Protein backbone atom coordinates (compact mmCIF):
# COMPACT_ATOMS: atom_id res chain seq x y z
CA UNK A 1 0.00 0.00 0.00
CA UNK A 2 1.38 3.41 -0.92
CA UNK A 3 0.57 7.07 -1.43
CA UNK A 4 1.65 8.29 -4.87
CA UNK A 5 2.55 11.92 -5.60
CA UNK A 6 2.96 13.40 -9.10
CA UNK A 7 3.34 16.77 -10.81
CA UNK A 8 -0.33 17.28 -11.76
CA UNK A 9 0.02 16.60 -15.50
CA UNK A 10 -1.87 13.91 -17.38
CA UNK A 11 1.42 12.27 -18.38
CA UNK A 12 2.38 12.38 -14.71
CA UNK A 13 -0.75 10.49 -13.70
CA UNK A 14 -0.20 7.90 -16.44
CA UNK A 15 3.35 7.45 -15.14
CA UNK A 16 1.94 6.81 -11.65
CA UNK A 17 -0.39 4.17 -13.09
CA UNK A 18 2.53 2.57 -14.94
CA UNK A 19 4.53 2.25 -11.71
CA UNK A 20 1.58 1.06 -9.63
CA UNK A 21 0.80 -1.73 -12.11
CA UNK A 22 4.41 -2.71 -12.74
CA UNK A 23 5.40 -2.78 -9.07
CA UNK A 24 2.04 -4.15 -7.94
CA UNK A 25 1.98 -1.48 -5.25
CA UNK A 26 -1.69 -0.74 -4.60
CA UNK A 27 -2.27 3.01 -4.09
CA UNK A 28 -4.27 4.10 -1.07
CA UNK A 29 -4.25 7.66 -2.43
CA UNK A 30 -2.87 9.65 -5.36
CA UNK A 31 -2.09 13.35 -4.96
CA UNK A 32 -0.55 16.16 -6.94
CA UNK A 33 2.49 17.76 -5.36
CA UNK A 34 0.47 20.93 -4.82
CA UNK A 35 -2.22 19.08 -2.85
CA UNK A 36 -0.08 16.69 -0.84
CA UNK A 37 0.37 17.63 2.83
CA UNK A 38 2.42 14.63 3.93
CA UNK A 39 1.54 11.24 5.37
CA UNK A 40 3.36 9.78 8.38
CA UNK A 41 1.67 6.40 8.22
CA UNK A 42 2.07 5.37 4.57
CA UNK A 43 4.86 4.76 2.13
CA UNK A 44 5.06 7.91 0.00
CA UNK A 45 6.24 7.41 -3.58
CA UNK A 46 7.00 10.56 -5.56
CA UNK A 47 6.88 9.74 -9.26
CA UNK A 48 8.71 11.80 -11.86
CA UNK A 49 6.84 12.17 -15.13
CA UNK A 50 8.18 9.90 -17.86
CA UNK A 51 6.63 10.50 -21.28
CA UNK A 52 7.73 7.08 -22.57
CA UNK A 53 6.06 5.24 -19.70
CA UNK A 54 3.00 7.48 -20.00
CA UNK A 55 2.73 6.68 -23.72
CA UNK A 56 2.79 2.95 -22.96
CA UNK A 57 -0.16 3.34 -20.60
CA UNK A 58 -1.96 5.64 -23.03
CA UNK A 59 -1.53 3.22 -25.94
CA UNK A 60 -2.63 0.37 -23.72
CA UNK A 61 -5.86 2.21 -22.92
CA UNK A 62 -6.52 2.78 -26.62
CA UNK A 63 -5.63 -0.75 -27.74
CA UNK A 64 -7.35 -2.69 -24.97
CA UNK A 65 -10.35 -0.46 -24.35
CA UNK A 66 -11.81 2.36 -26.46
CA UNK A 67 -11.63 6.06 -27.13
CA UNK A 68 -14.77 6.54 -25.08
CA UNK A 69 -13.02 5.01 -22.09
CA UNK A 70 -9.96 7.18 -22.72
CA UNK A 71 -12.16 10.26 -22.80
CA UNK A 72 -13.86 9.20 -19.59
CA UNK A 73 -10.47 8.87 -17.91
CA UNK A 74 -9.35 12.31 -19.10
CA UNK A 75 -12.59 13.94 -17.96
CA UNK A 76 -12.15 12.26 -14.58
CA UNK A 77 -8.66 13.74 -14.48
CA UNK A 78 -9.99 17.23 -15.22
CA UNK A 79 -12.81 16.97 -12.71
CA UNK A 80 -10.67 17.92 -9.70
CA UNK A 81 -13.08 15.86 -7.60
CA UNK A 82 -11.40 14.56 -4.46
CA UNK A 83 -10.26 10.98 -4.96
CA UNK A 84 -10.73 11.05 -8.75
CA UNK A 85 -7.13 10.00 -9.47
CA UNK A 86 -7.61 6.88 -7.37
CA UNK A 87 -10.90 6.21 -9.18
CA UNK A 88 -8.98 6.32 -12.48
CA UNK A 89 -6.47 3.75 -11.21
CA UNK A 90 -9.17 1.41 -9.91
CA UNK A 91 -11.24 1.90 -13.08
CA UNK A 92 -8.34 0.87 -15.31
CA UNK A 93 -7.47 -2.03 -13.04
CA UNK A 94 -11.00 -3.43 -13.23
CA UNK A 95 -11.23 -3.02 -16.99
CA UNK A 96 -7.81 -4.63 -17.39
CA UNK A 97 -8.90 -7.62 -15.36
CA UNK A 98 -12.50 -8.00 -16.52
CA UNK A 99 -12.43 -6.53 -20.04
CA UNK A 100 -13.82 -3.36 -21.58
CA UNK A 101 -17.35 -4.81 -21.62
CA UNK A 102 -17.31 -4.49 -17.82
CA UNK A 103 -17.54 -0.72 -18.36
CA UNK A 104 -21.31 -1.22 -18.73
CA UNK A 105 -21.68 -2.61 -15.20
CA UNK A 106 -22.96 0.46 -13.41
CA UNK A 107 -23.72 -1.63 -10.34
CA UNK A 108 -19.99 -1.60 -9.64
CA UNK A 109 -19.18 1.44 -7.49
CA UNK A 110 -15.93 2.26 -9.31
CA UNK A 111 -17.55 2.03 -12.74
CA UNK A 112 -20.53 4.07 -11.56
CA UNK A 113 -18.29 6.79 -10.12
CA UNK A 114 -16.18 6.95 -13.27
CA UNK A 115 -19.29 7.47 -15.40
CA UNK A 116 -20.96 9.90 -13.01
CA UNK A 117 -17.99 12.23 -12.55
CA UNK A 118 -16.99 12.25 -16.23
CA UNK A 119 -20.58 12.99 -17.26
CA UNK A 120 -20.62 15.97 -14.92
CA UNK A 121 -17.49 17.33 -16.60
CA UNK A 122 -18.94 16.71 -20.06
CA UNK A 123 -22.16 18.52 -19.20
CA UNK A 124 -20.28 21.52 -17.87
CA UNK A 125 -18.18 21.66 -21.03
CA UNK A 126 -21.29 21.69 -23.23
CA UNK A 127 -22.93 24.30 -21.03
CA UNK A 128 -19.88 26.55 -21.06
CA UNK A 129 -19.69 26.46 -24.87
CA UNK A 130 -22.95 28.40 -24.82
CA UNK A 131 -22.20 30.60 -21.81
CA UNK A 132 -18.77 31.95 -22.78
CA UNK A 133 -19.20 35.62 -23.73
CA UNK A 134 -16.43 37.37 -25.64
CA UNK A 135 -15.66 41.08 -25.37
CA UNK A 136 -13.57 42.91 -27.96
CA UNK A 137 -10.58 44.61 -26.32
CA UNK A 138 -9.51 46.52 -29.40
CA UNK A 139 -7.33 45.48 -32.33
CA UNK A 140 -9.71 42.54 -32.74
CA UNK A 141 -8.63 40.61 -29.65
CA UNK A 142 -11.60 38.89 -28.01
CA UNK A 143 -11.67 37.97 -24.33
CA UNK A 144 -14.04 35.79 -22.29
CA UNK A 145 -13.83 35.02 -18.58
CA UNK A 146 -15.23 31.90 -16.97
CA UNK A 147 -15.19 30.25 -13.53
CA UNK A 148 -16.08 26.59 -14.14
CA UNK A 149 -16.33 24.03 -11.40
CA UNK A 150 -14.05 21.66 -13.31
CA UNK A 151 -10.80 22.32 -15.17
CA UNK A 152 -12.39 22.41 -18.61
CA UNK A 153 -10.89 25.45 -20.32
CA UNK A 154 -8.74 23.23 -22.59
CA UNK A 155 -11.85 21.35 -23.70
CA UNK A 156 -13.37 24.58 -25.02
CA UNK A 157 -10.41 25.44 -27.24
CA UNK A 158 -10.99 23.16 -30.28
CA UNK A 159 -14.61 24.34 -30.62
CA UNK A 160 -13.73 28.04 -30.61
CA UNK A 161 -10.60 27.49 -32.71
CA UNK A 162 -12.95 26.23 -35.42
CA UNK A 163 -15.77 28.70 -34.83
CA UNK A 164 -13.54 31.78 -34.43
CA UNK A 165 -10.68 30.62 -36.62
CA UNK A 166 -9.99 34.08 -38.07
CA UNK A 167 -9.99 35.87 -34.72
CA UNK A 168 -7.48 36.33 -31.93
CA UNK A 169 -9.05 35.31 -28.64
CA UNK A 170 -8.56 34.33 -25.02
CA UNK A 171 -10.73 32.30 -22.62
CA UNK A 172 -9.67 33.11 -19.07
CA UNK A 173 -10.38 30.71 -16.20
CA UNK A 174 -10.36 33.10 -13.25
CA UNK A 175 -10.68 30.36 -10.65
CA UNK A 176 -7.49 28.58 -11.74
CA UNK A 177 -5.67 31.65 -13.07
CA UNK A 178 -5.05 30.05 -16.44
CA UNK A 179 -6.18 30.76 -19.98
CA UNK A 180 -6.49 29.31 -23.45
CA UNK A 181 -5.14 31.68 -26.08
CA UNK A 182 -5.58 31.42 -29.84
CA UNK A 183 -3.85 33.16 -32.75
CA UNK A 184 -3.12 32.19 -36.36
CA UNK A 185 -4.37 28.63 -36.12
CA UNK A 186 -2.54 27.81 -32.87
CA UNK A 187 -3.92 27.56 -29.34
CA UNK A 188 -2.07 27.09 -26.08
CA UNK A 189 -2.83 27.18 -22.38
CA UNK A 190 -0.89 29.35 -19.98
CA UNK A 191 -0.97 30.72 -16.47
CA UNK A 192 -2.78 34.05 -16.38
CA UNK A 193 -3.55 36.03 -13.23
CA UNK A 194 -7.17 36.77 -12.33
CA UNK A 195 -6.02 40.31 -11.52
CA UNK A 196 -5.85 40.94 -15.26
CA UNK A 197 -9.59 40.47 -15.82
CA UNK A 198 -11.60 43.36 -17.23
CA UNK A 199 -12.66 45.86 -14.57
CA UNK A 200 -13.16 48.95 -16.69
CA UNK A 201 -11.55 50.85 -19.56
CA UNK A 202 -8.12 51.16 -17.99
CA UNK A 203 -7.97 47.48 -17.07
CA UNK A 204 -9.11 46.61 -20.57
CA UNK A 205 -6.16 48.50 -22.02
CA UNK A 206 -3.80 46.84 -19.55
CA UNK A 207 -5.23 43.43 -20.37
CA UNK A 208 -4.80 44.04 -24.09
CA UNK A 209 -1.16 44.99 -23.50
CA UNK A 210 -0.61 41.89 -21.35
CA UNK A 211 -2.28 39.55 -23.82
CA UNK A 212 -0.48 40.86 -26.87
CA UNK A 213 3.00 41.57 -25.56
CA UNK A 214 3.40 38.47 -23.39
CA UNK A 215 1.31 35.88 -25.17
CA UNK A 216 -0.34 36.28 -28.57
CA UNK A 217 2.56 37.57 -30.62
CA UNK A 218 4.54 34.45 -29.66
CA UNK A 219 1.96 31.76 -30.35
CA UNK A 220 2.37 31.40 -34.11
CA UNK A 221 6.18 31.76 -34.05
CA UNK A 222 6.96 28.15 -33.26
CA UNK A 223 10.71 28.55 -32.90
CA UNK A 224 10.23 31.43 -30.46
CA UNK A 225 7.29 30.17 -28.43
CA UNK A 226 7.34 31.20 -24.77
CA UNK A 227 7.96 28.03 -22.71
CA UNK A 228 5.36 29.23 -20.19
CA UNK A 229 2.72 28.69 -22.85
CA UNK A 230 3.42 24.97 -23.05
CA UNK A 231 1.13 23.97 -20.21
CA UNK A 232 -1.54 21.74 -21.72
CA UNK A 233 -2.44 19.08 -19.16
CA UNK A 234 -2.79 16.57 -21.97
CA UNK A 235 -0.05 16.73 -24.62
CA UNK A 236 -1.50 17.62 -28.01
CA UNK A 237 -0.27 14.33 -29.50
CA UNK A 238 -3.12 12.69 -27.56
CA UNK A 239 -5.95 15.00 -28.64
CA UNK A 240 -6.72 13.12 -31.85
CA UNK A 241 -7.88 10.18 -29.73
CA UNK A 242 -10.61 12.05 -27.84
CA UNK A 243 -14.03 11.14 -29.22
CA UNK A 244 -15.61 14.58 -28.83
CA UNK A 245 -12.87 16.28 -30.81
CA UNK A 246 -14.78 15.85 -34.05
CA UNK A 247 -17.77 17.68 -32.58
CA UNK A 248 -15.84 20.61 -31.09
C-alpha positions as a Python dict, from the first residue, in 0.01 Angstrom:
ca = {
    (1, 'X'): (0, 0, 0),
    (2, 'X'): (138, 341, -92),
    (3, 'X'): (57, 707, -143),
    (4, 'X'): (165, 829, -487),
    (5, 'X'): (255, 1192, -560),
    (6, 'X'): (296, 1340, -910),
    (7, 'X'): (334, 1677, -1081),
    (8, 'X'): (-33, 1728, -1176),
    (9, 'X'): (2, 1660, -1550),
    (10, 'X'): (-187, 1391, -1738),
    (11, 'X'): (142, 1227, -1838),
    (12, 'X'): (238, 1238, -1471),
    (13, 'X'): (-75, 1049, -1370),
    (14, 'X'): (-20, 790, -1644),
    (15, 'X'): (335, 745, -1514),
    (16, 'X'): (194, 681, -1165),
    (17, 'X'): (-39, 417, -1309),
    (18, 'X'): (253, 257, -1494),
    (19, 'X'): (453, 225, -1171),
    (20, 'X'): (158, 106, -963),
    (21, 'X'): (80, -173, -1211),
    (22, 'X'): (441, -271, -1274),
    (23, 'X'): (540, -278, -907),
    (24, 'X'): (204, -415, -794),
    (25, 'X'): (198, -148, -525),
    (26, 'X'): (-169, -74, -460),
    (27, 'X'): (-227, 301, -409),
    (28, 'X'): (-427, 410, -107),
    (29, 'X'): (-425, 766, -243),
    (30, 'X'): (-287, 965, -536),
    (31, 'X'): (-209, 1335, -496),
    (32, 'X'): (-55, 1616, -694),
    (33, 'X'): (249, 1776, -536),
    (34, 'X'): (47, 2093, -482),
    (35, 'X'): (-222, 1908, -285),
    (36, 'X'): (-8, 1669, -84),
    (37, 'X'): (37, 1763, 283),
    (38, 'X'): (242, 1463, 393),
    (39, 'X'): (154, 1124, 537),
    (40, 'X'): (336, 978, 838),
    (41, 'X'): (167, 640, 822),
    (42, 'X'): (207, 537, 457),
    (43, 'X'): (486, 476, 213),
    (44, 'X'): (506, 791, 0),
    (45, 'X'): (624, 741, -358),
    (46, 'X'): (700, 1056, -556),
    (47, 'X'): (688, 974, -926),
    (48, 'X'): (871, 1180, -1186),
    (49, 'X'): (684, 1217, -1513),
    (50, 'X'): (818, 990, -1786),
    (51, 'X'): (663, 1050, -2128),
    (52, 'X'): (773, 708, -2257),
    (53, 'X'): (606, 524, -1970),
    (54, 'X'): (300, 748, -2000),
    (55, 'X'): (273, 668, -2372),
    (56, 'X'): (279, 295, -2296),
    (57, 'X'): (-16, 334, -2060),
    (58, 'X'): (-196, 564, -2303),
    (59, 'X'): (-153, 322, -2594),
    (60, 'X'): (-263, 37, -2372),
    (61, 'X'): (-586, 221, -2292),
    (62, 'X'): (-652, 278, -2662),
    (63, 'X'): (-563, -75, -2774),
    (64, 'X'): (-735, -269, -2497),
    (65, 'X'): (-1035, -46, -2435),
    (66, 'X'): (-1181, 236, -2646),
    (67, 'X'): (-1163, 606, -2713),
    (68, 'X'): (-1477, 654, -2508),
    (69, 'X'): (-1302, 501, -2209),
    (70, 'X'): (-996, 718, -2272),
    (71, 'X'): (-1216, 1026, -2280),
    (72, 'X'): (-1386, 920, -1959),
    (73, 'X'): (-1047, 887, -1791),
    (74, 'X'): (-935, 1231, -1910),
    (75, 'X'): (-1259, 1394, -1796),
    (76, 'X'): (-1215, 1226, -1458),
    (77, 'X'): (-866, 1374, -1448),
    (78, 'X'): (-999, 1723, -1522),
    (79, 'X'): (-1281, 1697, -1271),
    (80, 'X'): (-1067, 1792, -970),
    (81, 'X'): (-1308, 1586, -760),
    (82, 'X'): (-1140, 1456, -446),
    (83, 'X'): (-1026, 1098, -496),
    (84, 'X'): (-1073, 1105, -875),
    (85, 'X'): (-713, 1000, -947),
    (86, 'X'): (-761, 688, -737),
    (87, 'X'): (-1090, 621, -918),
    (88, 'X'): (-898, 632, -1248),
    (89, 'X'): (-647, 375, -1121),
    (90, 'X'): (-917, 141, -991),
    (91, 'X'): (-1124, 190, -1308),
    (92, 'X'): (-834, 87, -1531),
    (93, 'X'): (-747, -203, -1304),
    (94, 'X'): (-1100, -343, -1323),
    (95, 'X'): (-1123, -302, -1699),
    (96, 'X'): (-781, -463, -1739),
    (97, 'X'): (-890, -762, -1536),
    (98, 'X'): (-1250, -800, -1652),
    (99, 'X'): (-1243, -653, -2004),
    (100, 'X'): (-1382, -336, -2158),
    (101, 'X'): (-1735, -481, -2162),
    (102, 'X'): (-1731, -449, -1782),
    (103, 'X'): (-1754, -72, -1836),
    (104, 'X'): (-2131, -122, -1873),
    (105, 'X'): (-2168, -261, -1520),
    (106, 'X'): (-2296, 46, -1341),
    (107, 'X'): (-2372, -163, -1034),
    (108, 'X'): (-1999, -160, -964),
    (109, 'X'): (-1918, 144, -749),
    (110, 'X'): (-1593, 226, -931),
    (111, 'X'): (-1755, 203, -1274),
    (112, 'X'): (-2053, 407, -1156),
    (113, 'X'): (-1829, 679, -1012),
    (114, 'X'): (-1618, 695, -1327),
    (115, 'X'): (-1929, 747, -1540),
    (116, 'X'): (-2096, 990, -1301),
    (117, 'X'): (-1799, 1223, -1255),
    (118, 'X'): (-1699, 1225, -1623),
    (119, 'X'): (-2058, 1299, -1726),
    (120, 'X'): (-2062, 1597, -1492),
    (121, 'X'): (-1749, 1733, -1660),
    (122, 'X'): (-1894, 1671, -2006),
    (123, 'X'): (-2216, 1852, -1920),
    (124, 'X'): (-2028, 2152, -1787),
    (125, 'X'): (-1818, 2166, -2103),
    (126, 'X'): (-2129, 2169, -2323),
    (127, 'X'): (-2293, 2430, -2103),
    (128, 'X'): (-1988, 2655, -2106),
    (129, 'X'): (-1969, 2646, -2487),
    (130, 'X'): (-2295, 2840, -2482),
    (131, 'X'): (-2220, 3060, -2181),
    (132, 'X'): (-1877, 3195, -2278),
    (133, 'X'): (-1920, 3562, -2373),
    (134, 'X'): (-1643, 3737, -2564),
    (135, 'X'): (-1566, 4108, -2537),
    (136, 'X'): (-1357, 4291, -2796),
    (137, 'X'): (-1058, 4461, -2632),
    (138, 'X'): (-951, 4652, -2940),
    (139, 'X'): (-733, 4548, -3233),
    (140, 'X'): (-971, 4254, -3274),
    (141, 'X'): (-863, 4061, -2965),
    (142, 'X'): (-1160, 3889, -2801),
    (143, 'X'): (-1167, 3797, -2433),
    (144, 'X'): (-1404, 3579, -2229),
    (145, 'X'): (-1383, 3502, -1858),
    (146, 'X'): (-1523, 3190, -1697),
    (147, 'X'): (-1519, 3025, -1353),
    (148, 'X'): (-1608, 2659, -1414),
    (149, 'X'): (-1633, 2403, -1140),
    (150, 'X'): (-1405, 2166, -1331),
    (151, 'X'): (-1080, 2232, -1517),
    (152, 'X'): (-1239, 2241, -1861),
    (153, 'X'): (-1089, 2545, -2032),
    (154, 'X'): (-874, 2323, -2259),
    (155, 'X'): (-1185, 2135, -2370),
    (156, 'X'): (-1337, 2458, -2502),
    (157, 'X'): (-1041, 2544, -2724),
    (158, 'X'): (-1099, 2316, -3028),
    (159, 'X'): (-1461, 2434, -3062),
    (160, 'X'): (-1373, 2804, -3061),
    (161, 'X'): (-1060, 2749, -3271),
    (162, 'X'): (-1295, 2623, -3542),
    (163, 'X'): (-1577, 2870, -3483),
    (164, 'X'): (-1354, 3178, -3443),
    (165, 'X'): (-1068, 3062, -3662),
    (166, 'X'): (-999, 3408, -3807),
    (167, 'X'): (-999, 3587, -3472),
    (168, 'X'): (-748, 3633, -3193),
    (169, 'X'): (-905, 3531, -2864),
    (170, 'X'): (-856, 3433, -2502),
    (171, 'X'): (-1073, 3230, -2262),
    (172, 'X'): (-967, 3311, -1907),
    (173, 'X'): (-1038, 3071, -1620),
    (174, 'X'): (-1036, 3310, -1325),
    (175, 'X'): (-1068, 3036, -1065),
    (176, 'X'): (-749, 2858, -1174),
    (177, 'X'): (-567, 3165, -1307),
    (178, 'X'): (-505, 3005, -1644),
    (179, 'X'): (-618, 3076, -1998),
    (180, 'X'): (-649, 2931, -2345),
    (181, 'X'): (-514, 3168, -2608),
    (182, 'X'): (-558, 3142, -2984),
    (183, 'X'): (-385, 3316, -3275),
    (184, 'X'): (-312, 3219, -3636),
    (185, 'X'): (-437, 2863, -3612),
    (186, 'X'): (-254, 2781, -3287),
    (187, 'X'): (-392, 2756, -2934),
    (188, 'X'): (-207, 2709, -2608),
    (189, 'X'): (-283, 2718, -2238),
    (190, 'X'): (-89, 2935, -1998),
    (191, 'X'): (-97, 3072, -1647),
    (192, 'X'): (-278, 3405, -1638),
    (193, 'X'): (-355, 3603, -1323),
    (194, 'X'): (-717, 3677, -1233),
    (195, 'X'): (-602, 4031, -1152),
    (196, 'X'): (-585, 4094, -1526),
    (197, 'X'): (-959, 4047, -1582),
    (198, 'X'): (-1160, 4336, -1723),
    (199, 'X'): (-1266, 4586, -1457),
    (200, 'X'): (-1316, 4895, -1669),
    (201, 'X'): (-1155, 5085, -1956),
    (202, 'X'): (-812, 5116, -1799),
    (203, 'X'): (-797, 4748, -1707),
    (204, 'X'): (-911, 4661, -2057),
    (205, 'X'): (-616, 4850, -2202),
    (206, 'X'): (-380, 4684, -1955),
    (207, 'X'): (-523, 4343, -2037),
    (208, 'X'): (-480, 4404, -2409),
    (209, 'X'): (-116, 4499, -2350),
    (210, 'X'): (-61, 4189, -2135),
    (211, 'X'): (-228, 3955, -2382),
    (212, 'X'): (-48, 4086, -2687),
    (213, 'X'): (300, 4157, -2556),
    (214, 'X'): (340, 3847, -2339),
    (215, 'X'): (131, 3588, -2517),
    (216, 'X'): (-34, 3628, -2857),
    (217, 'X'): (256, 3757, -3062),
    (218, 'X'): (454, 3445, -2966),
    (219, 'X'): (196, 3176, -3035),
    (220, 'X'): (237, 3140, -3411),
    (221, 'X'): (618, 3176, -3405),
    (222, 'X'): (696, 2815, -3326),
    (223, 'X'): (1071, 2855, -3290),
    (224, 'X'): (1023, 3143, -3046),
    (225, 'X'): (729, 3017, -2843),
    (226, 'X'): (734, 3120, -2477),
    (227, 'X'): (796, 2803, -2271),
    (228, 'X'): (536, 2923, -2019),
    (229, 'X'): (272, 2869, -2285),
    (230, 'X'): (342, 2497, -2305),
    (231, 'X'): (113, 2397, -2021),
    (232, 'X'): (-154, 2174, -2172),
    (233, 'X'): (-244, 1908, -1916),
    (234, 'X'): (-279, 1657, -2197),
    (235, 'X'): (-5, 1673, -2462),
    (236, 'X'): (-150, 1762, -2801),
    (237, 'X'): (-27, 1433, -2950),
    (238, 'X'): (-312, 1269, -2756),
    (239, 'X'): (-595, 1500, -2864),
    (240, 'X'): (-672, 1312, -3185),
    (241, 'X'): (-788, 1018, -2973),
    (242, 'X'): (-1061, 1205, -2784),
    (243, 'X'): (-1403, 1114, -2922),
    (244, 'X'): (-1561, 1458, -2883),
    (245, 'X'): (-1287, 1628, -3081),
    (246, 'X'): (-1478, 1585, -3405),
    (247, 'X'): (-1777, 1768, -3258),
    (248, 'X'): (-1584, 2061, -3109),
}
